[in-house]
Amino acid sequence: MGQIMGIIINVISQAQRDPLENLRLAVERAEAAGVEEDTLDDVRTKLAELENEVGKELSISIRHAVSGETLTVVRARPSHTPGYLREHVLRSTGEGGVALHFLFQSQVLDEKVSLREAGLSDGDTVFLVQTPLLCLTASFDGTARIWYLQNGDCRKMLVARQGGQVQSATFSQDGSKLLTVSLDGEGKLWCAESGRLCCELSGQPGGVLSGEFSADSHWITGASDDCTAIIWNADTGKCSQILAGHDDDVKSAAFSPDASMVVTASCDGTAGLWMATDGSRIRALVGHDDVVKSAMFSYYGLRIITASMDGTARVWNVDPGGCLQVLQGHAKAVNSAAFSPDDLLYLTTSFDGTVRVWEAESGECNLVLHADNKVVNTAQFSPDGSMILVASGAECVRLLSATTGECITTLDGHEDWVRTATFSPDGMLIASASYDGTARVWSSRTGECLQTLAGHTEAVISAEIITA
């Protein structure tokens, strides 16, 4: 097998033909070289399977779910996902302000399932449902704004003027509410539809430092400035549980995917795991030698990753809670750590000016990405895990391959450093927030700036795209 692999690699590296033609040529050369028939039979079988797969193109008609109009016909392979259909629809319609969902036999196509697995055959029709997209921005000017991306309208997005600068703003998962947290410790809940103030977060001994919604949008958890984390009711804003037990300030708090648990990161050098229902501490995650900056669950909720000022990140089992891996390699404090959507990779950012990608199975570092001006503001995986979005010490955002580290495209246009950048839920759009007082919306496919959201009078510190 080693001999034939050498021939295949040599042919593919030199030829400029179609990959299938390269493989056919490699098999011919292997035959001429006298490679054993048993080995060749295995390769011929794989070649036949590949030829069969490539030959099975599907003709899929895309029709508008409301009007019934045929928008386009897409030639796709059975192995393609709905994202492939979405790219073709975007090319044909040029519509960048809506989310695109596909219906087949009254079911929404799962983004992670292939067309074959979804049951589509040649000649089938899928129906397109368009949903308006919103962008939520927060600024040091004391306001949060909701923007309607279909027309860039910002006249209805003035949400609040806080007692102090807004440090975060986030939508609930169902899009009905939004939470703002200001630097003076106020947490407020707003109706996303009307912009009306619903209630303030209350009942905690100290001020509110952060907040995030549970996946079901019923609860909020966040850090307070009195060494505790809090769980609030997202409908009333009332304190439900106080998570007390840390010996120093709590830096962050995050729900598990099913909202049954909360993980906290603290300046006391530990992370805490808590029951959301009664606020009891399950266990302390002990091992870091300095402040724990952040802690979050994996997408399947079985593991936790922590980032620390001691220059390492650690991966822990939720049950029984032991440390599985210590990710060492950064030269300075690790500011954040996250899982890829399939939980197969880790992503860490550091004050040493680098972003690192790690293999979850081995804990080995695969890639070291160097940020502009040695400053990493934020980094995140794309929804499909194939790309990494990095906002660093520059007026641009870079989109990089998660496997090679190669720069796919540079989003250039801001007039000051970009504070943060995030993907839309389907990965088709990117929102960036800048110290120049604007947010921008970009196509992740082309790198084109689709809209500039101007209206804030000071730095924009966050921008989040959701489906209305």
C-alpha positions as CSV (number, residue, x, y, z in Angstrom):
1,M,0.0,0.0,0.0
2,G,2.9,2.3,0.7
3,Q,4.1,2.0,-2.9
4,I,0.8,2.9,-4.4
5,M,0.3,5.8,-2.0
6,G,3.6,7.2,-3.0
7,I,2.6,7.0,-6.7
8,I,-0.8,8.7,-6.0
9,I,0.8,11.6,-4.0
10,N,3.4,12.1,-6.7
11,V,0.8,12.3,-9.5
12,I,-1.6,14.5,-7.6
13,S,1.1,16.9,-6.6
14,Q,2.3,17.4,-10.2
15,A,-0.8,17.2,-12.4
16,Q,-3.2,20.1,-13.0
17,R,-6.1,17.9,-14.0
18,D,-9.4,17.3,-12.2
19,P,-8.8,15.4,-8.9
20,L,-10.7,12.4,-10.2
21,E,-8.6,12.3,-13.4
22,N,-5.5,12.5,-11.2
23,L,-6.6,9.4,-9.3
24,R,-7.4,7.5,-12.4
25,L,-3.9,8.3,-13.8
26,A,-2.3,7.3,-10.5
27,V,-4.0,3.9,-10.7
28,E,-2.7,3.4,-14.2
29,R,0.8,4.2,-13.1
30,A,0.5,1.9,-10.2
31,E,-0.6,-0.9,-12.6
32,A,2.4,-0.2,-14.8
33,A,4.7,-0.3,-11.7
34,G,3.5,-3.8,-10.9
35,V,1.7,-3.0,-7.6
36,E,0.0,-6.1,-6.2
37,E,-3.5,-6.8,-7.6
38,D,-5.1,-7.1,-4.1
39,T,-3.9,-3.7,-3.2
40,L,-5.0,-2.2,-6.6
41,D,-8.5,-3.8,-6.2
42,D,-9.0,-1.9,-3.0
43,V,-8.1,1.4,-4.7
44,R,-10.2,0.6,-7.8
45,T,-13.2,0.0,-5.5
46,K,-12.7,3.4,-3.8
47,L,-12.3,5.1,-7.2
48,A,-15.5,3.5,-8.5
49,E,-17.3,4.7,-5.4
50,L,-16.0,8.3,-5.8
51,E,-16.9,8.3,-9.5
52,N,-20.4,7.2,-8.6
53,E,-20.8,9.8,-6.0
54,V,-19.6,12.6,-8.2
55,G,-21.8,11.5,-11.0
56,K,-24.9,11.6,-8.8
57,E,-25.7,15.3,-9.2
58,L,-29.1,16.4,-8.0
59,S,-31.2,19.1,-9.7
60,I,-32.9,20.9,-6.9
61,S,-35.6,23.6,-7.5
62,I,-35.8,26.4,-5.0
63,R,-39.2,28.0,-4.7
64,H,-40.4,30.9,-2.6
65,A,-42.6,29.5,0.2
66,V,-45.1,32.4,0.0
67,S,-45.3,33.2,-3.7
68,G,-44.4,29.8,-5.1
69,E,-42.1,31.5,-7.5
70,T,-39.1,29.4,-8.7
71,L,-36.1,31.4,-7.7
72,T,-33.3,29.2,-9.0
73,V,-32.4,25.6,-9.8
74,V,-29.3,24.3,-8.1
75,R,-27.0,21.4,-9.2
76,A,-25.8,19.8,-6.0
77,R,-24.2,16.6,-4.9
78,P,-25.9,14.3,-2.4
79,S,-23.2,15.0,0.1
80,H,-23.8,18.8,0.1
81,T,-25.6,20.5,3.0
82,P,-28.2,23.2,3.0
83,G,-25.4,25.8,3.2
84,Y,-24.6,24.9,-0.4
85,L,-28.2,25.7,-1.5
86,R,-28.0,29.0,0.5
87,E,-24.9,30.2,-1.2
88,H,-26.5,29.7,-4.6
89,V,-29.7,31.5,-3.5
90,L,-27.7,34.4,-2.2
91,R,-25.8,34.7,-5.5
92,S,-29.1,34.7,-7.5
93,T,-31.0,37.1,-5.3
94,G,-28.3,39.3,-3.7
95,E,-30.4,39.4,-0.6
96,G,-28.1,39.9,2.5
97,G,-30.5,41.1,5.1
98,V,-32.5,38.0,5.7
99,A,-31.9,34.5,7.1
100,L,-32.7,31.7,4.6
101,H,-34.3,28.5,5.7
102,F,-35.3,25.5,3.5
103,L,-38.4,23.4,3.8
104,F,-38.7,19.9,2.4
105,Q,-41.8,17.8,3.0
106,S,-42.9,20.3,5.7
107,Q,-39.6,19.9,7.6
108,V,-36.8,22.5,8.0
109,L,-33.6,21.1,6.6
110,D,-31.0,20.5,9.3
111,E,-27.9,22.5,8.7
112,K,-25.6,19.6,9.6
113,V,-27.4,16.9,7.6
114,S,-26.5,16.2,3.9
115,L,-29.1,16.4,1.2
116,R,-29.0,12.6,0.8
117,E,-29.6,12.1,4.5
118,A,-32.5,14.6,4.3
119,G,-34.1,12.4,1.7
120,L,-33.8,14.7,-1.4
121,S,-33.7,13.1,-4.8
122,D,-33.0,14.5,-8.3
123,G,-35.8,16.8,-9.4
124,D,-37.1,17.6,-5.9
125,T,-38.3,21.0,-4.8
126,V,-37.5,22.8,-1.6
127,F,-39.2,25.9,-0.4
128,L,-37.4,29.0,0.8
129,V,-38.5,30.8,3.9
130,Q,-37.0,34.2,4.5
131,T,-36.7,35.7,8.0
132,P,-35.6,39.3,8.7
133,L,-32.2,39.6,10.4
134,L,-31.5,42.0,13.2
135,C,-28.2,43.4,14.5
136,L,-27.9,44.4,18.2
137,T,-25.1,46.8,19.0
138,A,-23.8,48.3,22.3
139,S,-21.7,51.4,22.7
140,F,-19.8,53.4,25.2
141,D,-22.2,56.2,24.3
142,G,-24.7,54.7,26.8
143,T,-27.0,53.1,24.2
144,A,-27.9,49.8,22.7
145,R,-29.5,49.8,19.2
146,I,-31.4,47.3,17.1
147,W,-30.8,47.5,13.4
148,Y,-33.0,46.0,10.7
149,L,-30.6,44.6,8.2
150,Q,-33.0,44.5,5.2
151,N,-32.8,48.3,4.9
152,G,-30.2,49.3,7.6
153,D,-33.0,51.2,9.4
154,C,-31.8,52.4,12.9
155,R,-34.5,54.8,13.8
156,K,-36.4,52.2,15.9
157,M,-33.3,50.7,17.5
158,L,-32.6,53.2,20.3
159,V,-33.1,50.8,23.2
160,A,-31.8,52.5,26.3
161,R,-29.7,55.2,27.8
162,Q,-28.1,53.6,30.9
163,G,-26.8,55.3,34.0
164,G,-23.3,54.5,32.7
165,Q,-21.6,53.1,29.6
166,V,-23.1,49.9,28.2
167,Q,-20.6,47.1,28.5
168,S,-22.7,44.3,26.9
169,A,-26.0,43.7,25.1
170,T,-27.4,40.3,24.1
171,F,-30.6,38.9,22.7
172,S,-32.4,36.0,24.3
173,Q,-32.3,32.8,22.2
174,D,-35.9,33.2,21.1
175,G,-35.3,36.9,20.1
176,S,-38.1,38.3,22.3
177,K,-36.0,40.0,24.9
178,L,-32.6,41.6,25.2
179,L,-30.4,42.3,28.2
180,T,-28.1,45.2,28.7
181,V,-25.4,45.5,31.4
182,S,-23.8,48.9,32.1
183,L,-20.5,49.7,33.7
184,D,-22.2,51.0,36.8
185,G,-23.6,47.6,37.5
186,E,-27.2,47.9,36.2
187,G,-28.7,45.0,34.3
188,K,-31.9,45.8,32.4
189,L,-34.3,43.6,30.3
190,W,-36.0,45.1,27.3
191,C,-38.7,44.0,24.8
192,A,-37.0,43.4,21.5
193,E,-40.2,44.2,19.5
194,S,-41.0,47.6,21.1
195,G,-37.8,48.7,22.8
196,R,-39.7,49.1,26.0
197,L,-38.0,48.5,29.4
198,C,-39.5,45.4,30.9
199,C,-37.6,45.2,34.3
200,E,-34.3,45.5,36.0
201,L,-32.3,42.6,37.4
202,S,-32.8,42.7,41.1
203,G,-32.3,40.8,44.3
204,Q,-28.5,40.4,44.2
205,P,-26.4,41.9,47.0
206,G,-24.0,43.6,44.6
207,G,-23.9,45.1,41.1
208,V,-24.3,43.1,37.9
209,L,-21.0,42.5,36.0
210,S,-22.2,40.3,33.2
211,G,-25.2,38.3,32.0
212,E,-26.2,35.6,29.5
213,F,-29.5,33.8,28.7
214,S,-30.1,30.1,29.0
215,A,-30.9,28.2,25.8
216,D,-34.6,28.2,26.6
217,S,-34.6,32.0,27.2
218,H,-36.2,31.5,30.7
219,W,-33.2,32.3,32.8
220,I,-30.2,34.6,33.0
221,T,-26.9,34.0,34.8
222,G,-24.1,36.4,35.4
223,A,-21.4,37.6,37.8
224,S,-22.0,40.0,40.6
225,D,-19.4,42.2,42.2
226,D,-19.7,40.6,45.6
227,C,-17.8,37.3,44.9
228,T,-21.0,35.6,43.8
229,A,-22.8,34.6,40.6
230,I,-26.6,35.0,40.2
231,I,-29.4,33.3,38.4
232,W,-32.3,35.6,37.5
233,N,-35.8,34.9,36.1
234,A,-35.7,36.3,32.5
235,D,-39.4,37.3,32.7
236,T,-39.4,39.1,36.0
237,G,-35.7,40.0,36.5
238,K,-36.0,38.7,40.1
239,C,-33.1,36.8,41.6
240,S,-33.7,33.0,41.7
241,Q,-30.4,31.7,43.1
242,I,-27.2,33.2,44.5
243,L,-24.2,31.0,43.8
244,A,-22.0,31.7,46.8
245,G,-18.7,30.0,47.6
246,H,-15.8,31.7,45.8
247,D,-13.2,33.6,47.9
248,D,-12.7,36.4,45.4
249,D,-14.5,38.2,42.5
250,V,-16.3,36.1,39.9
251,K,-15.2,36.9,36.3
252,S,-17.9,35.0,34.4
253,A,-20.8,32.6,34.6
254,A,-22.3,30.4,31.9
255,F,-25.1,27.9,31.6
256,S,-24.7,24.3,30.4
257,P,-26.6,23.6,27.1
258,D,-29.6,22.2,29.0
259,A,-29.5,25.0,31.6
260,S,-29.3,22.5,34.4
261,M,-25.9,23.7,35.6
262,V,-23.8,26.8,35.7
263,V,-20.0,27.1,35.5
264,T,-18.2,30.1,37.1
265,A,-14.7,31.5,36.7
266,S,-13.1,33.4,39.7
267,C,-10.2,35.5,40.7
268,D,-9.6,32.9,43.5
269,G,-8.0,30.6,40.9
270,T,-10.8,28.1,40.7
271,A,-13.9,27.4,38.5
272,G,-17.1,26.4,40.2
273,L,-19.8,24.0,39.0
274,W,-23.3,24.6,40.3
275,M,-26.8,23.2,40.2
276,A,-29.1,25.8,38.5
277,T,-32.2,24.6,40.3
278,D,-31.1,25.2,43.9
279,G,-27.8,27.0,43.6
280,S,-25.8,24.3,45.4
281,R,-22.2,23.9,44.4
282,I,-21.4,20.5,42.8
283,R,-17.7,20.9,43.0
284,A,-14.8,23.3,42.7
285,L,-12.4,22.8,39.7
286,V,-9.0,23.3,41.3
287,G,-5.6,23.4,39.4
288,H,-4.9,26.8,38.0
289,D,-2.2,28.9,39.7
290,D,-3.8,32.3,39.0
291,V,-7.1,34.1,38.1
292,V,-9.5,32.1,36.0
293,K,-10.7,34.5,33.3
294,S,-13.4,32.4,31.7
295,A,-15.1,29.0,31.8
296,M,-17.6,27.5,29.4
297,F,-19.2,24.2,28.6
298,S,-18.7,22.1,25.5
299,Y,-21.5,22.1,22.9
300,Y,-22.6,18.7,24.2
301,G,-22.2,19.7,27.8
302,L,-19.8,16.9,28.8
303,R,-16.7,19.0,29.3
304,I,-15.6,22.4,30.5
305,I,-12.7,24.6,29.3
306,T,-11.2,27.3,31.5
307,A,-8.7,30.1,30.6
308,S,-6.3,31.5,33.2
309,M,-3.9,34.3,33.9
310,D,-1.4,31.5,34.7
311,G,-0.8,31.1,30.9
312,T,-2.7,27.9,30.5
313,A,-6.2,26.6,29.6
314,R,-7.6,23.4,31.2
315,V,-10.2,21.0,30.0
316,W,-12.3,19.2,32.7
317,N,-14.8,16.4,32.9
318,V,-18.2,17.6,34.1
319,D,-18.6,14.3,35.8
320,P,-16.6,13.4,37.8
321,G,-14.9,16.7,37.4
322,G,-11.2,15.8,37.0
323,C,-8.8,17.8,34.8
324,L,-8.4,16.0,31.4
325,Q,-5.8,18.2,29.8
326,V,-3.6,21.2,30.5
327,L,-3.1,23.3,27.3
328,Q,0.4,24.8,27.7
329,G,2.2,27.0,25.1
330,H,1.1,30.6,25.5
331,A,3.8,33.0,26.7
332,K,1.3,35.1,28.7
333,A,-2.1,35.0,30.3
334,V,-4.8,33.1,28.4
335,N,-7.8,35.5,28.0
336,S,-10.4,33.1,26.6
337,A,-10.9,29.5,25.6
338,A,-13.7,27.8,23.6
339,F,-14.7,24.6,21.9
340,S,-15.4,24.1,18.2
341,P,-19.0,23.3,17.3
342,D,-18.2,19.6,17.0
343,D,-16.1,19.6,20.2
344,L,-13.1,18.3,18.3
345,L,-10.9,21.5,18.6
346,Y,-10.2,24.1,21.2
347,L,-9.5,27.8,20.5
348,T,-7.5,30.0,22.9
349,T,-6.6,33.6,22.9
350,S,-3.8,35.2,24.9
351,F,-2.2,38.5,25.9
352,D,0.9,37.2,24.0
353,G,-0.8,38.3,20.8
354,T,-1.6,34.8,19.5
355,V,-4.6,32.6,18.9
356,R,-4.0,28.9,19.2
357,V,-6.0,25.9,17.8
358,W,-5.7,22.6,19.7
359,E,-6.7,19.0,18.9
360,A,-9.2,17.9,21.5
361,E,-8.2,14.2,21.3
362,S,-4.5,14.8,22.0
363,G,-4.4,18.2,23.5
364,E,-1.6,19.2,21.0
365,C,-1.5,22.7,19.5
366,N,-2.1,22.5,15.7
367,L,-1.9,26.2,14.8
368,V,-0.5,29.4,16.1
369,L,-2.1,32.5,14.6
370,H,-0.4,35.8,15.1
371,A,-2.7,38.8,15.6
372,D,-2.1,42.3,14.2
373,N,0.0,44.5,16.4
374,K,0.2,41.5,18.9
375,V,-3.3,42.3,20.2
376,V,-6.2,39.8,20.2
377,N,-9.5,41.3,20.9
378,T,-11.8,38.4,20.1
379,A,-11.6,35.1,18.2
380,Q,-14.4,32.5,17.4
381,F,-15.1,29.5,15.3
382,S,-17.6,29.8,12.4
383,P,-20.9,27.8,13.0
384,D,-19.6,24.9,10.9
385,G,-16.1,25.0,12.6
386,S,-14.2,25.4,9.3
387,M,-13.1,29.0,9.9
388,I,-11.8,31.3,12.6
389,L,-12.8,35.0,12.9
390,V,-10.1,37.2,14.5
391,A,-10.5,40.8,15.6
392,S,-7.2,42.1,16.6
393,G,-5.1,45.3,17.0
394,A,-6.1,46.7,13.6
395,E,-8.8,48.3,11.5
396,C,-9.6,45.0,9.9
397,V,-11.0,41.6,10.7
398,R,-9.4,38.4,9.4
399,L,-11.1,35.2,8.4
400,L,-8.8,32.2,8.7
401,S,-8.9,28.5,7.9
402,A,-9.3,26.4,11.1
403,T,-7.2,23.6,9.5
404,T,-4.3,25.5,7.8
405,G,-4.4,28.9,9.4
406,E,-4.4,30.5,5.9
407,C,-6.1,33.9,5.6
408,I,-9.2,33.3,3.6
409,T,-10.2,37.0,3.4
410,T,-9.6,40.3,5.1
411,L,-12.6,42.5,6.0
412,D,-11.1,46.0,5.6
413,G,-12.9,49.3,6.0
414,H,-13.1,50.4,9.7
415,E,-11.2,53.6,10.6
416,D,-10.1,52.4,14.0
417,W,-9.4,49.1,15.8
418,V,-12.1,46.5,15.7
419,R,-13.3,45.6,19.2
420,T,-15.2,42.4,18.3
421,A,-16.6,40.4,15.4
422,T,-19.2,37.6,15.3
423,F,-20.9,35.3,12.8
424,S,-24.6,35.2,12.1
425,P,-26.2,31.9,13.1
426,D,-26.0,30.5,9.6
427,G,-22.4,31.7,9.1
428,M,-23.2,33.7,6.0
429,L,-22.8,37.1,7.6
430,I,-20.3,38.7,9.9
431,A,-20.9,41.7,12.2
432,S,-18.0,43.8,13.4
433,A,-17.9,46.5,16.1
434,S,-15.2,49.2,16.1
435,Y,-13.8,52.0,18.2
436,D,-14.6,54.2,15.1
437,G,-18.2,54.3,16.4
438,T,-19.7,52.1,13.7
439,A,-20.6,48.5,13.2
440,R,-20.4,46.8,9.8
441,V,-22.0,43.8,8.2
442,W,-20.0,41.7,5.8
443,S,-20.5,38.7,3.6
444,S,-18.4,35.8,4.9
445,R,-18.3,34.3,1.4
446,T,-16.9,37.3,-0.5
447,G,-15.6,39.6,2.2
448,E,-17.7,42.4,0.8
449,C,-19.0,45.1,3.3
450,L,-22.8,44.9,2.9
451,Q,-23.8,47.7,5.3
452,T,-22.2,50.3,7.6
453,L,-24.4,50.9,10.7
454,A,-23.6,54.5,11.7
455,G,-25.3,56.4,14.5
456,H,-23.5,55.7,17.8
457,T,-21.4,58.6,19.0
458,E,-18.7,56.6,20.8
459,A,-17.0,53.3,20.4
460,V,-19.2,50.3,19.5
461,I,-18.1,47.4,21.7
462,S,-20.4,44.6,20.5
463,A,-22.5,43.6,17.5
464,E,-24.7,40.5,17.3
465,I,-26.8,39.2,14.4
466,I,-30.0,37.2,15.1
467,T,-33.1,36.1,13.3
468,A,-36.1,38.3,14.0
